[in-house]
């Protein structure tokens, strides 16, 4: 009887503890001060249900638990502590009796991108809220605030970005070193007004500061947490190339009123590559940058006139290495990237029955898009039919004969990938060897939801290397999912430009260093002229 009585008491006590625990209120953060701070500064957290003593309770800042000596004060509605060294930015949580509070955002001032102007004193953009405060690569984010401008024009939204083992001096004010812009290629800008912006989280973004930059200045940042990535992507082996290129024009026959339009490709700006500096140009463009090209206008040219357009850039390029958790990949429905980059086109005929049949035969029953892309790559590189020299076969002939060059191998990968519902885009640009010589080259990227773009270079993977290019013994495996920094891209996807005049005479340039549909257009009485487009010349490597 005594033992049974003791068991009854223990049971009742357990029920009482469980009942009490159910009614213990979770801690709640109402505010933190400051929201932007530095290592060692005092952070004050105000809220409710923290408890009168710290005991086993604790705070987490950016994933870091402060040491016991960091706590200065702990009350039921207030906590004061010195901030630990927690990296860029992070979420603040209070844990009480195993229960976690709501998060609050805290930014490390020492790694915060520099402001162009003081938005508190001037008329620059001001951020008030991000919704949601976390999301995947490619997900939609609403930015609320003021002074964004009625239209985007040249304004932009920047997310945090970083590279492996970076030793970047933030005090130099170079924002591009720590940020990646929302991408047009990824259909990133959905809506823009003076008080609301809707953008998609760009490829290469990591958790950290989000800023809006307009002609009036740069906003103070808000923290955004990039989550649920099915793998990692790092940027490394930075190289800077000074390049020069352009076109020479000679008018052979022209009278009175005429116009010659020239579309000059611009090096791509994305997470892997960015223009560090415009070093110079001989003529100012009519349109600075439209879909990745600058438009130059030569008006009322006369017989015998000559013009030379030259542009010099300093371009910064990084190698990209990816590591994918294949089983964590989740395909999303309704993605605009899915809708746009699985379409069939003249250069990428993904609706061709021969291409569809071959792609399905290669992947078999595999449904994972990453593994499907890998099988397509392995089939292309294993055939031994990819060579350095250009071939004159079209895509279907190249597929059937299994004879390809970098151009056809890239477009075949894109076409077969799209036929399987994988978003794929081709890249056009140049390779740069050890002697600074350049060669036109083509490769691809395919999109994985929640992760971003993954690079693929079938020609390099097959060992079709130009002379004096750095050879990798692991080329066959490396060039699926990784890419080197010995190249410059001038187009990602196909650049479809619009004619400037209904009766303009258009000149196209196939298999060049950019995949754009218009390079030249003449109107009026410009009857005859010659154009000499130069190769890309590398004038310096840093």
Secondary structure as UniProt FT lines:
FT   HELIX           2..22
FT   STRAND          28..33
FT   STRAND          36..37
FT   TURN            39..40
FT   STRAND          42..48
FT   TURN            55..56
FT   STRAND          58..61
FT   TURN            62..63
FT   STRAND          64..65
FT   HELIX           68..70
FT   STRAND          71..74
FT   STRAND          78..82
FT   STRAND          89..96
FT   TURN            97..98
FT   STRAND          99..100
FT   STRAND          104..108
FT   HELIX           109..111
FT   TURN            119..121
FT   STRAND          126..131
FT   STRAND          134..135
FT   STRAND          140..146
FT   TURN            153..154
FT   STRAND          156..160
FT   TURN            164..165
FT   HELIX           170..172
FT   HELIX           175..177
FT   STRAND          179..181
FT   TURN            184..187
FT   STRAND          189..192
FT   STRAND          196..200
FT   TURN            203..204
FT   STRAND          208..214
FT   TURN            215..216
FT   STRAND          217..218
FT   STRAND          222..226
FT   STRAND          231..265
FT   STRAND          273..281
FT   STRAND          287..290
FT   TURN            291..292
FT   STRAND          293..299
FT   TURN            303..304
FT   STRAND          306..324
FT   HELIX           326..328
FT   HELIX           336..340
FT   TURN            341..342
FT   TURN            350..351
FT   HELIX           353..363
FT   TURN            364..365
FT   HELIX           369..382
FT   HELIX           395..401
FT   HELIX           406..419
FT   TURN            420..421
FT   STRAND          424..432
FT   TURN            434..435
FT   STRAND          438..448
FT   STRAND          452..456
FT   HELIX           458..461
FT   TURN            462..463
FT   TURN            467..468
FT   TURN            473..474
FT   HELIX           475..478
FT   STRAND          482..483
FT   STRAND          487..492
FT   TURN            502..503
FT   STRAND          505..507
FT   TURN            510..511
FT   STRAND          520..533
FT   STRAND          537..541
//
